[in-house]
Amino acid sequence: QVQLVESGGGLVQTGGSLRLSCAAAGRTFSSAVMAWFRQAPGKAREFVVGINWSGGRTYYDDSVKGRFTISRDNAKNTGYLQMNSLKPEDTAVYYCAVDRYTRVVVTTTQDAFDYWGQGTQVTVSS
């Protein structure tokens, strides 16, 4: 069992930055793929970025490449999402998720992820 708690969301102006954290309780986190998803108002939840268990492999959605950076610290059981050059279209609730059955290959499919946090709101004003 893994419990995930996101933090770091807030209101920021266009071009600003935020750093999200995902604190995990449970041993599975350090050996599993972790990802960030987001859900904008009136839209389906979508994949943003994922990272394998060691941090050696990452996969970014095209919409955030070059602006967002995912990382993890397994010693602290925490994942991070550094978001720079934020745009109004980045406004959404951001969720971290863990795929407990996968260590290496990052999948973008929501159904593959077993554990989810409650989400943190990110609002980018224009």
Secondary structure, DSSP 8 states (H G I E B T S, - for coil): --EEEEE--EEEETT--EEEEEEEESGGGGGSEEEEEEE-TTS--EEEEEE-TTSS-EEE-TTTTTTEEEEEEGGGTEEEEEE-S--GGG-EEEEEEEETT-SS-----GGG--EE---EEEEEE-
